[in-house]
């Protein structure tokens, strides 16, 4: 009976060559996107530069959005881990909230092209993405700890919306705001709201 269970087990380990291709495709895409810009690199160019067939590329990433999200995953996990360490240590809630907002702004600025591409065609994709909703939950939790006045959910939404990649991209590229100005401005809004 135990042997039958082993035969029916459909969880197969990922083949070594598939893992190698996955890593190769991510590294190739990251390099091409850095050299040419995310928008300028079609999926076929990633496959060609990685010297794999298009079928192999599409088995790993169904489209460019999925590829961009995979590239964002490592940086997003790093942000989450650093945030959890910081918040676990305690400290002043307002200082932690300021730190968190600053870290997200830096993350968004560094990854703006990937974030915008991953939301391509869906206006709410970024704000509704679970990894980004975690940002809102963190902001809300810190506002609750601080016992911020007024509607905490709406205050969290205001701060969260200002972290949207399209907003930061607009401020950086169109309005020519420096990162320091964006961070200082959001800090000022935070202090007024709390």
N, CA, C and O of each residue as an XYZ file, in Angstrom:
776
protein
N       0.820     -1.190      0.000
C       0.000      0.000      0.000
C       0.868      1.261      0.000
O       0.575      2.218     -0.716
N       1.927      1.259      0.796
C       2.807      2.426      0.857
C       3.475      2.666     -0.490
O       3.660      3.808     -0.911
N       3.844      1.546     -1.178
C       4.467      1.702     -2.493
C       3.513      2.337     -3.496
O       3.938      3.116     -4.349
N       2.216      2.007     -3.399
C       1.234      2.597     -4.307
C       1.175      4.113     -4.126
O       1.048      4.860     -5.095
N       1.271      4.560     -2.857
C       1.243      5.998     -2.602
C       2.431      6.703     -3.247
O       2.318      7.829     -3.730
N       3.562      6.023     -3.246
C       4.731      6.626     -3.878
C       4.545      6.738     -5.385
O       4.954      7.725     -5.998
N       3.928      5.724     -5.978
C       3.716      5.741     -7.416
C       2.725      6.845     -7.801
O       2.882      7.488     -8.839
N       1.710      7.063     -6.965
C       0.690      8.058     -7.269
C       1.141      9.481     -6.973
O       0.499     10.443     -7.394
N       2.235      9.610     -6.253
C       2.724     10.943     -5.929
C       3.160     11.640     -7.215
O       4.070     11.179     -7.904
N       2.503     12.754     -7.530
C       2.797     13.458     -8.766
C       3.749     14.629     -8.572
O       4.004     15.374     -9.518
N       4.269     14.805     -7.386
C       5.216     15.888     -7.140
C       6.600     15.442     -7.590
O       7.271     14.682     -6.892
N       7.014     15.906     -8.730
C       8.332     15.560     -9.258
C       9.278     16.714     -9.000
O       8.891     17.875     -9.137
N      10.511     16.414     -8.628
C      11.466     17.510     -8.458
C      11.722     18.182     -9.802
O      11.671     17.544    -10.854
N      11.994     19.465     -9.743
C      12.307     20.204    -10.953
C      13.644     19.720    -11.496
O      14.615     19.574    -10.754
N      13.678     19.478    -12.787
C      14.901     18.989    -13.404
C      15.996     20.037    -13.302
O      15.723     21.237    -13.303
N      17.217     19.582    -13.214
C      18.366     20.486    -13.083
C      18.480     21.412    -14.284
O      18.800     22.590    -14.128
N      18.220     20.889    -15.492
C      18.330     21.739    -16.675
C      17.234     22.809    -16.696
O      17.452     23.911    -17.200
N      16.060     22.487    -16.152
C      14.984     23.482    -16.081
C      15.347     24.596    -15.103
O      15.102     25.772    -15.375
N      15.933     24.224    -13.963
C      16.383     25.233    -12.995
C      17.472     26.113    -13.599
O      17.485     27.330    -13.414
N      18.386     25.470    -14.324
C      19.473     26.209    -14.969
C      18.906     27.196    -15.991
O      19.337     28.348    -16.045
N      17.945     26.749    -16.801
C      17.329     27.629    -17.800
C      16.578     28.782    -17.142
O      16.631     29.915    -17.619
N      15.887     28.497    -16.061
C      15.133     29.529    -15.348
C      16.082     30.634    -14.879
O      15.827     31.820    -15.089
N      17.167     30.226    -14.248
C      18.164     31.178    -13.757
C      18.799     31.935    -14.913
O      18.976     33.151    -14.839
N      19.141     31.225    -15.978
C      19.736     31.855    -17.159
C      18.794     32.898    -17.761
O      19.229     33.989    -18.129
N      17.531     32.570    -17.858
C      16.555     33.499    -18.439
C      16.410     34.751    -17.574
O      16.325     35.859    -18.104
N      16.382     34.589    -16.257
C      16.289     35.750    -15.365
C      17.533     36.632    -15.484
O      17.424     37.854    -15.580
N      18.705     36.013    -15.478
C      19.947     36.783    -15.587
C      20.026     37.509    -16.937
O      20.457     38.661    -17.009
N      19.612     36.831    -17.985
C      19.645     37.429    -19.323
C      18.672     38.600    -19.410
O      19.019     39.667    -19.917
N      17.463     38.397    -18.918
C      16.465     39.472    -18.947
C      16.934     40.668    -18.129
O      16.799     41.812    -18.563
N      17.480     40.408    -16.954
C      17.959     41.503    -16.104
C      19.038     42.317    -16.844
O      19.021     43.548    -16.815
N      19.964     41.623    -17.500
C      21.042     42.298    -18.233
C      20.491     43.104    -19.412
O      20.852     44.266    -19.600
N      19.620     42.484    -20.197
C      19.060     43.180    -21.365
C      18.209     44.376    -20.938
O      18.275     45.437    -21.559
N      17.424     44.209    -19.896
C      16.584     45.313    -19.425
C      17.451     46.472    -18.936
O      17.118     47.637    -19.156
N      18.561     46.151    -18.276
C      19.463     47.204    -17.785
C      20.139     47.924    -18.957
O      20.334     49.138    -18.913
N      20.492     47.177    -19.997
C      21.176     47.756    -21.151
C      20.249     48.577    -22.048
O      20.614     49.665    -22.495
N      19.049     48.054    -22.310
C      18.176     48.641    -23.329
C      16.884     49.256    -22.788
O      16.220     50.027    -23.480
N      16.540     48.915    -21.567
C      15.253     49.344    -21.028
C      14.229     48.238    -21.171
O      14.236     47.505    -22.160
N      13.357     48.113    -20.203
C      12.377     47.027    -20.176
C      11.470     47.075    -21.399
O      11.236     46.048    -22.035
N      10.960     48.247    -21.730
C      10.007     48.369    -22.842
C      10.618     47.998    -24.186
O       9.911     47.535    -25.081
N      11.914     48.197    -24.336
C      12.561     47.989    -25.631
C      12.958     46.537    -25.887
O      13.410     46.209    -26.984
N      12.797     45.669    -24.899
C      13.260     44.287    -25.047
C      12.062     43.345    -25.186
O      11.327     43.129    -24.223
N      11.865     42.785    -26.384
C      10.788     41.803    -26.541
C      11.203     40.446    -25.963
O      12.387     40.178    -25.759
N      10.222     39.617    -25.711
C      10.505     38.291    -25.159
C      11.417     37.491    -26.082
O      12.270     36.738    -25.611
N      11.245     37.648    -27.382
C      12.082     36.900    -28.328
C      13.558     37.255    -28.177
O      14.421     36.403    -28.387
N      13.861     38.505    -27.814
C      15.251     38.918    -27.619
C      15.845     38.243    -26.386
O      17.030     37.909    -26.368
N      15.026     38.042    -25.359
C      15.503     37.344    -24.155
C      15.856     35.907    -24.508
O      16.919     35.418    -24.127
N      14.972     35.225    -25.233
C      15.234     33.842    -25.626
C      16.490     33.746    -26.488
O      17.334     32.875    -26.280
N      16.601     34.648    -27.452
C      17.757     34.639    -28.362
C      19.059     34.877    -27.600
O      20.039     34.162    -27.811
N      19.076     35.871    -26.720
C      20.298     36.181    -25.974
C      20.668     35.060    -25.007
O      21.847     34.839    -24.729
N      19.667     34.357    -24.499
C      19.929     33.237    -23.580
C      20.247     31.950    -24.339
O      20.633     30.941    -23.750
N      20.075     32.010    -25.657
C      20.321     30.849    -26.534
C      19.430     29.662    -26.169
O      19.870     28.515    -26.092
N      18.143     29.996    -25.946
C      17.138     28.952    -25.741
C      15.985     29.225    -26.701
O      15.837     30.337    -27.208
N      15.187     28.218    -26.941
C      14.031     28.394    -27.810
C      12.946     29.211    -27.122
O      12.900     29.313    -25.897
N      12.072     29.790    -27.945
C      10.967     30.574    -27.387
C      10.064     29.703    -26.512
O       9.523     30.169    -25.509
N       9.908     28.446    -26.897
C       9.089     27.523    -26.106
C       9.625     27.367    -24.696
O       8.859     27.320    -23.733
N      10.946     27.287    -24.577
C      11.571     27.181    -23.253
C      11.289     28.438    -22.443
O      10.951     28.356    -21.262
N      11.424     29.587    -23.067
C      11.146     30.848    -22.373
C       9.703     30.884    -21.882
O       9.442     31.218    -20.726
N       8.765     30.536    -22.769
C       7.353     30.633    -22.406
C       6.908     29.536    -21.440
O       5.880     29.686    -20.780
N       7.655     28.442    -21.342
C       7.356     27.440    -20.301
C       7.676     28.005    -18.918
O       7.028     27.655    -17.931
N       8.671     28.873    -18.856
C       9.060     29.462    -17.576
C       8.266     30.727    -17.260
O       7.902     30.967    -16.109
N       8.000     31.528    -18.278
C       7.329     32.823    -18.086
C       6.305     32.986    -19.199
O       6.672     33.127    -20.365
N       5.029     32.968    -18.848
C       3.977     32.997    -19.873
C       3.959     34.295    -20.675
O       3.459     34.325    -21.799
N       4.504     35.371    -20.099
C       4.538     36.650    -20.801
C       5.561     37.561    -20.114
O       6.184     37.181    -19.123
N       5.713     38.731    -20.646
C       6.702     39.676    -20.119
C       6.339     40.124    -18.701
O       7.224     40.372    -17.882
N       5.058     40.226    -18.417
C       4.612     40.590    -17.073
C       5.108     39.574    -16.056
O       5.632     39.948    -15.007
N       4.945     38.294    -16.360
C       5.402     37.237    -15.450
C       6.922     37.278    -15.278
O       7.436     37.040    -14.184
N       7.628     37.576    -16.353
C       9.086     37.695    -16.286
C       9.481     38.858    -15.375
O      10.375     38.717    -14.540
N       8.826     39.991    -15.531
C       9.123     41.159    -14.682
C       8.806     40.864    -13.221
O       9.566     41.247    -12.331
N       7.701     40.193    -12.970
C       7.344     39.867    -11.588
C       8.367     38.929    -10.954
O       8.685     39.055     -9.771
N       8.880     37.991    -11.744
C       9.915     37.091    -11.220
C      11.190     37.868    -10.887
O      11.850     37.580     -9.888
N      11.533     38.843    -11.713
C      12.717     39.663    -11.443
C      12.527     40.513    -10.183
O      13.487     40.774     -9.458
N      11.311     40.936     -9.930
C      11.017     41.753     -8.748
C      11.011     40.935     -7.456
O      11.223     41.474     -6.370
N      10.770     39.647     -7.583
C      10.548     38.795     -6.418
C      11.694     38.847     -5.406
O      11.448     38.979     -4.207
N      12.926     38.746     -5.864
C      14.077     38.727     -4.952
C      14.191     40.034     -4.164
O      14.391     40.014     -2.950
N      14.061     41.172     -4.859
C      14.137     42.463     -4.168
C      12.972     42.648     -3.198
O      13.143     43.211     -2.117
N      11.788     42.173     -3.589
C      10.622     42.289     -2.717
C      10.804     41.448     -1.447
O      10.463     41.888     -0.349
N      11.340     40.245     -1.606
C      11.599     39.392     -0.434
C      12.626     40.042      0.500
O      12.489     39.992      1.723
N      13.643     40.643     -0.089
C      14.656     41.329      0.711
C      14.022     42.477      1.504
O      14.311     42.645      2.689
N      13.172     43.256      0.864
C      12.479     44.348      1.542
C      11.626     43.817      2.691
O      11.621     44.395      3.778
N      10.917     42.739      2.459
C      10.079     42.156      3.507
C      10.922     41.666      4.686
O      10.579     41.909      5.844
N      12.009     40.987      4.392
C      12.865     40.465      5.467
C      13.469     41.593      6.296
O      13.487     41.522      7.525
N      13.963     42.634      5.626
C      14.538     43.768      6.351
C      13.484     44.478      7.198
O      13.766     44.920      8.312
N      12.282     44.581      6.665
C      11.199     45.230      7.398
C      10.814     44.409      8.622
O      10.642     44.959      9.709
N      10.679     43.114      8.454
C      10.317     42.264      9.593
C      11.383     42.315     10.685
O      11.058     42.351     11.872
N      12.645     42.318     10.287
C      13.722     42.448     11.295
C      13.611     43.777     12.024
O      13.709     43.822     13.250
N      13.411     44.846     11.291
C      13.336     46.186     11.890
C      12.143     46.288     12.841
O      12.279     46.771     13.965
N      10.975     45.833     12.386
C       9.781     45.961     13.217
C       9.817     45.021     14.416
O       9.259     45.335     15.467
N      10.464     43.878     14.268
C      10.604     42.947     15.394
C      11.461     43.531     16.509
O      11.298     43.180     17.678
N      12.364     44.416     16.146
C      13.250     45.043     17.131
C      12.532     46.116     17.947
O      13.073     46.614     18.934
N      11.314     46.470     17.535
C      10.560     47.500     18.266
C      11.009     48.882     17.847
O      11.261     49.136     16.670
N      11.105     49.763     18.805
C      11.521     51.126     18.519
C      10.343     52.049     18.317
O       9.187     51.645     18.441
N      10.649     53.289     18.005
C       9.639     54.313     17.819
C       8.799     54.020     16.576
O       9.341     53.806     15.491
N       7.494     54.011     16.737
C       6.591     53.666     15.643
C       6.690     54.650     14.488
O       6.717     54.236     13.329
N       6.743     55.943     14.782
C       6.832     56.939     13.716
C       8.152     56.791     12.957
O       8.184     56.908     11.732
N       9.233     56.535     13.682
C      10.527     56.326     13.021
C      10.479     55.075     12.140
O      11.019     55.075     11.034
N       9.841     54.020     12.621
C       9.708     52.802     11.822
C       8.860     53.035     10.578
O       9.168     52.512      9.507
N       7.803     53.810     10.716
C       6.945     54.103      9.576
C       7.694     54.956      8.549
O       7.606     54.712      7.346
N       8.421     55.942      9.030
C       9.244     56.761      8.126
C      10.269     55.892      7.410
O      10.444     56.014      6.197
N      10.943     55.022      8.141
C      11.941     54.119      7.562
C      11.293     53.250      6.483
O      11.834     53.101      5.387
N      10.130     52.677      6.803
C       9.460     51.779      5.863
C       9.072     52.518      4.583
O       9.323     52.023      3.484
N       8.469     53.684      4.716
C       8.085     54.455      3.532
C       9.305     54.785      2.679
O       9.246     54.716      1.451
N      10.405     55.140      3.327
C      11.641     55.448      2.596
C      12.140     54.220      1.841
O      12.532     54.320      0.678
N      12.126     53.067      2.500
C      12.600     51.838      1.857
C      11.732     51.474      0.653
O      12.253     51.030     -0.370
N      10.427     51.654      0.763
C       9.541     51.343     -0.359
C       9.776     52.323     -1.509
O       9.802     51.914     -2.670
N       9.945     53.597     -1.204
C      10.238     54.579     -2.259
C      11.520     54.187     -2.994
O      11.564     54.234     -4.224
N      12.547     53.807     -2.265
C      13.805     53.399     -2.904
C      13.613     52.140     -3.748
O      14.156     52.039     -4.848
N      12.841     51.180     -3.235
C      12.531     49.959     -3.976
C      11.804     50.299     -5.280
O      12.158     49.798     -6.347
N      10.795     51.149     -5.181
C      10.002     51.513     -6.356
C      10.869     52.260     -7.368
O      10.796     51.986     -8.566
N      11.671     53.181     -6.905
C      12.524     53.931     -7.829
C      13.505     53.005     -8.543
O      13.704     53.119     -9.753
N      14.100     52.111     -7.813
C      15.071     51.176     -8.388
C      14.410     50.238     -9.399
O      15.032     49.850    -10.388
N      13.150     49.876     -9.150
C      12.462     48.881     -9.968
C      11.305     49.455    -10.782
O      10.417     48.711    -11.197
N      11.301     50.763    -11.014
C      10.156     51.427    -11.648
C       9.774     50.809    -12.988
O       8.593     50.571    -13.240
N      10.735     50.551    -13.835
C      10.420     50.017    -15.162
C       9.798     48.630    -15.069
O       8.842     48.330    -15.785
N      10.332     47.783    -14.195
C       9.764     46.443    -14.011
C       8.357     46.519    -13.433
O       7.464     45.788    -13.860
N       8.165     47.405    -12.462
C       6.850     47.551    -11.845
C       5.823     48.058    -12.848
O       4.702     47.552    -12.899
N       6.194     49.034    -13.629
C       5.260     49.578    -14.625
C       4.927     48.532    -15.683
O       3.776     48.423    -16.105
N       5.919     47.766    -16.114
C       5.672     46.718    -17.108
C       4.808     45.609    -16.522
O       3.954     45.057    -17.216
N       5.020     45.279    -15.260
C       4.231     44.193    -14.659
C       2.778     44.595    -14.477
O       1.917     43.732    -14.307
N       2.491     45.884    -14.510
C       1.107     46.369    -14.406
C       0.533     46.703    -15.774
O      -0.598     47.179    -15.870
N       1.287     46.462    -16.816
C       0.892     46.829    -18.176
C      -0.517     46.314    -18.495
O      -0.794     45.118    -18.400
N      -1.387     47.237    -18.870
C      -2.736     46.861    -19.271
C      -3.731     46.745    -18.136
O      -4.930     46.619    -18.386
N      -3.275     46.783    -16.906
C      -4.189     46.672    -15.767
C      -3.868     47.797    -14.795
O      -2.864     47.743    -14.084
N      -4.715     48.808    -14.764
C      -4.446     49.996    -13.959
C      -4.308     49.696    -12.472
O      -3.588     50.405    -11.768
N      -4.977     48.671    -11.985
C      -4.951     48.383    -10.546
C      -3.991     47.254    -10.182
O      -3.910     46.868     -9.016
N      -3.267     46.726    -11.156
C      -2.433     45.548    -10.905
C      -1.439     45.764     -9.779
O      -1.270     44.883     -8.937
N      -0.780     46.909     -9.742
C       0.228     47.137     -8.704
C      -0.409     47.286     -7.330
O       0.035     46.669     -6.362
N      -1.435     48.093     -7.251
C      -2.050     48.335     -5.948
C      -2.721     47.084     -5.397
O      -2.814     46.915     -4.181
N      -3.189     46.206     -6.278
C      -3.881     45.001     -5.837
C      -2.956     43.786     -5.710
O      -3.391     42.729     -5.254
N      -1.710     43.921     -6.099
C      -0.779     42.789     -6.024
C      -0.526     42.452     -4.556
O      -0.285     43.354     -3.754
N      -0.576     41.158     -4.188
C      -0.399     40.784     -2.772
C       0.879     41.316     -2.131
O       0.867     41.709     -0.965
N       1.975     41.333     -2.876
C       3.230     41.836     -2.305
C       3.124     43.318     -1.982
O       3.714     43.788     -1.010
N       2.370     44.057     -2.798
C       2.220     45.486     -2.547
C       1.136     45.750     -1.512
O       1.234     46.708     -0.745
N       0.110     44.918     -1.481
C      -0.900     45.064     -0.420
C      -0.254     44.886      0.948
O      -0.720     45.441      1.943
N       0.819     44.110      0.987
C       1.569     43.962      2.233
C       2.115     45.309      2.691
O       2.192     45.581      3.889
N       2.496     46.160      1.720
C       2.955     47.514      2.069
C       1.839     48.240      2.795
O       2.072     48.854      3.837
N       0.608     48.177      2.249
C      -0.531     48.869      2.861
C      -0.796     48.320      4.260
O      -1.050     49.079      5.196
N      -0.736     47.004      4.394
C      -0.986     46.391      5.706
C       0.065     46.839      6.721
O      -0.259     47.080      7.884
N       1.298     46.948      6.295
C       2.371     47.395      7.191
C       2.137     48.840      7.607
O       2.262     49.179      8.784
N       1.799     49.687      6.649
C       1.510     51.095      6.961
C       0.342     51.173      7.946
O       0.419     51.875      8.955
N      -0.726     50.458      7.650
C      -1.916     50.479      8.505
C      -1.580     50.000      9.920
O      -1.999     50.609     10.904
N      -0.822     48.908     10.013
C      -0.447     48.379     11.324
C       0.361     49.374     12.142
O       0.148     49.521     13.345
N       1.283     50.051     11.485
C       2.086     51.048     12.200
C       1.249     52.266     12.591
O       1.463     52.848     13.654
N       0.303     52.651     11.743
C      -0.599     53.758     12.103
C      -1.461     53.379     13.310
O      -1.705     54.206     14.189
N      -1.917     52.135     13.346
C      -2.706     51.672     14.498
C      -1.856     51.673     15.764
O      -2.321     52.090     16.824
N      -0.616     51.211     15.658
C       0.289     51.234     16.823
C       0.508     52.657     17.312
O       0.617     52.897     18.514
N       0.570     53.573     16.403
C       0.801     54.972     16.752
C      -0.463     55.643     17.291
O      -0.411     56.738     17.852
N      -1.589     54.969     17.112
C      -2.892     55.528     17.482
C      -3.138     56.837     16.722
O      -3.511     57.862     17.294
N      -2.911     56.753     15.419
C      -3.088     57.927     14.563
C      -4.543     58.381     14.611
O      -5.452     57.554     14.680
N      -4.763     59.686     14.574
C      -6.137     60.200     14.617
C      -6.868     59.979     13.294
O      -6.243     59.731     12.263
N      -8.189     60.071     13.336
C      -8.981     60.007     12.110
C      -9.147     58.598     11.585
O      -8.994     57.616     12.311
N      -9.460     58.528     10.323
C      -9.725     57.263      9.636
C      -8.391     56.621      9.244
O      -7.778     56.997      8.245
N      -7.962     55.665     10.033
C      -6.657     55.026      9.825
C      -6.594     54.338      8.463
O      -5.562     54.393      7.794
N      -7.669     53.699      8.048
C      -7.658     53.018      6.750
C      -7.443     54.011      5.611
O      -6.662     53.756      4.695
N      -8.141     55.146      5.675
C      -7.994     56.133      4.611
C      -6.592     56.750      4.636
O      -5.999     56.986      3.584
N      -6.071     57.006      5.818
C      -4.714     57.539      5.929
C      -3.713     56.550      5.336
O      -2.781     56.940      4.632
N      -3.918     55.265      5.628
C      -3.050     54.231      5.048
C      -3.164     54.237      3.523
O      -2.164     54.083      2.823
N      -4.383     54.413      3.013
C      -4.580     54.455      1.558
C      -3.856     55.638      0.925
O      -3.253     55.500     -0.139
N      -3.913     56.798      1.574
C      -3.241     57.995      1.045
C      -1.739     57.741      0.941
O      -1.128     58.015     -0.092
N      -1.155     57.222      2.002
C       0.285     56.957      1.992
C       0.626     55.859      0.985
O       1.618     55.959      0.263
N      -0.194     54.820      0.940
C       0.021     53.702      0.027
C      -0.041     54.159     -1.434
O       0.791     53.759     -2.248
N      -1.017     54.986     -1.758
C      -1.165     55.459     -3.136
C       0.056     56.256     -3.581
O       0.417     56.229     -4.757
N       0.691     56.960     -2.657
C       1.870     57.744     -3.009
C       3.095     56.861     -3.286
O       4.113     57.351     -3.775
N       2.997     55.568     -2.975
C       4.084     54.632     -3.252
C       3.915     53.924     -4.587
O       4.778     53.141     -4.984
N       2.821     54.186     -5.284
C       2.565     53.566     -6.570
C       3.695     53.930     -7.540
O       4.114     55.085     -7.614
N       4.167     52.952     -8.265
C       5.296     53.176     -9.178
C       4.997     54.245    -10.218
O       5.884     55.008    -10.600
N       3.752     54.305    -10.675
C       3.414     55.318    -11.672
C       3.521     56.716    -11.081
O       3.945     57.645    -11.769
N       3.140     56.882     -9.808
C       3.236     58.195     -9.159
C       4.705     58.596     -8.982
O       5.095     59.716     -9.312
N       5.507     57.672     -8.461
C       6.917     57.986     -8.244
C       7.625     58.217     -9.577
O       8.470     59.105     -9.685
N       7.288     57.432    -10.579
C       7.857     57.629    -11.911
C       7.473     59.005    -12.467
O       8.309     59.690    -13.056
N       6.210     59.410    -12.283
C       5.741     60.727    -12.708
C       6.527     61.835    -11.989
O       6.971     62.797    -12.616
N       6.691     61.687    -10.677
C       7.421     62.699     -9.914
C       8.886     62.770    -10.338
O       9.454     63.858    -10.439
N       9.495     61.612    -10.586
C      10.923     61.577    -10.941
C      11.157     62.055    -12.380
O      12.034     62.885    -12.622
N      10.383     61.538    -13.323
C      10.663     61.783    -14.735
C      10.006     63.062    -15.272
O      10.630     63.794    -16.040
N       8.768     63.336    -14.881
C       8.048     64.474    -15.430
C       8.263     65.736    -14.600
O       8.504     66.812    -15.149
N       8.174     65.603    -13.271
C       8.325     66.766    -12.400
C       9.771     67.007    -11.978
O      10.084     68.036    -11.378
N      10.650     66.059    -12.291
C      12.075     66.134    -11.948
C      12.340     66.255    -10.447
O      13.287     66.923    -10.032
N      11.508     65.611     -9.643
C      11.747     65.581     -8.205
C      12.915     64.643     -7.916
O      13.053     63.594     -8.545
N      13.737     65.025     -6.976
C      14.796     64.126     -6.511
C      14.173     63.114     -5.544
O      13.074     63.320     -5.029
N      14.886     62.039     -5.315
C      14.412     61.067     -4.312
C      14.308     61.733     -2.945
O      13.364     61.476     -2.198
N      15.270     62.583     -2.617
C      15.227     63.288     -1.330
C      13.956     64.111     -1.191
O      13.346     64.138     -0.123
N      13.554     64.785     -2.270
C      12.340     65.599     -2.212
C      11.098     64.724     -2.037
O      10.194     65.077     -1.278
N      11.049     63.604     -2.723
C       9.901     62.693     -2.595
C       9.817     62.152     -1.177
O       8.740     62.122     -0.583
N      10.945     61.728     -0.637
C      10.967     61.191      0.726
C      10.586     62.273      1.731
O       9.777     62.028      2.627
N      11.158     63.461      1.590
C      10.839     64.560      2.512
C       9.368     64.949      2.406
O       8.723     65.215      3.420
N       8.838     64.983      1.192
C       7.434     65.331      1.004
C       6.503     64.325      1.640
O       5.531     64.701      2.294
N       6.794     63.034      1.452
C       5.940     62.014      2.047
C       6.080     62.000      3.564
O       5.110     61.734      4.273
N       7.271     62.282      4.063
C       7.471     62.391      5.513
C       6.644     63.540      6.079
O       6.039     63.405      7.142
N       6.614     64.656      5.381
C       5.816     65.801      5.813
C       4.331     65.438      5.835
O       3.625     65.775      6.786
N       3.855     64.757      4.796
C       2.456     64.317      4.754
C       2.182     63.377      5.917
O       1.161     63.503      6.592
N       3.088     62.435      6.153
C       2.930     61.499      7.254
C       2.783     62.217      8.590
O       1.891     61.899      9.375
N       3.641     63.166      8.840
C       3.606     63.874     10.129
C       2.334     64.703     10.264
O       1.803     64.841     11.366
N       1.844     65.254      9.167
C       0.595     66.030      9.232
C      -0.603     65.128      9.487
O      -1.547     65.515     10.176
N      -0.559     63.933      8.932
C      -1.696     63.020      9.070
C      -1.699     62.259     10.396
O      -2.727     61.722     10.808
N      -0.547     62.217     11.057
C      -0.488     61.405     12.280
C      -0.215     62.286     13.489
O      -0.130     61.786     14.611
